Amino acid sequence: MEKKAGIQAFEKFNYVNTVNILAGGDVTKWADILALPYERILTKLLLNKTEAGYQRKYQELLNGQR
C-alpha cells in the first residue's frame, strides 16, 4: 500500500527523513537533533520501533475482541 501511495518519493531525502521525524517536523530543531550523540539517536529510533510494534499488536488484539 505504501508503494502504491508513493513512499519511494521520500528516498531522495535520505537521513533527513529520520532527522525530521525526530524533530517532530520542526525544521528549527534539526540542528539540535544532528548535535545529539549517535547512540542516543539509535536508542530513540529503537524505542519508536518498539512502541509502534506494540501499538500495532495491541490494536490487532482489540480488533479481535469485537
N, C-alpha and C positions, 0 to 999 in steps of 0.2 A: 504494500500500500504506500509506504514512504517513497519508494522508487517511482511509482506512478504519479505521486504528488510532486516529484522533482527534488527530492532530498539531495541528489548529487550536485545541485547548483551551489551548495554550501562548501563543497570540497575545495574550491578555489581560495577560500579564506583560511585554510589550514588551521594552525593553532589559535588563530583569532577567535574561532568559534568557541573554543574552551575558555579563553580569557573573557569573552563576552558573557558566557553563561555564569562564570564565577563572579563577574562584576554585576550580575543581575540586570544586564542590558544597559548599564550606565557607563557610557564611554569615559566619563570623568574619573572612573575608578580603575581603568585599565592599567595605568602606571603602578597603582598600588598592588594590583594582582601580580604584575610582572616582577615586582620587587620582593615578593614572598619567596621563602626557601622552597626549592623543588619538592622536598619531602612533604611539606605542608600542602602543597597543591595536589600531590598524588593521594595523600590521605583524604582530602576533601572530595576528590573525584571518586575514590573508593566508597566513601560514605554515601555520596549521592547515588552511586550504582546500587549499593546495598539497600538503601531506602526505597529506590524505585522498584527493585525486585520484590521487596516486602509488600509495598503498596499494591503491586500487580497481583501478587498471590493472595493477599487479603481481599482484594476486590473480587477475585475469582471465587474465593470461598463464600463471600457474602452473596454473590450472584447464584451460587449453587444451592443456597438455603431457601431460595424463593420458589 
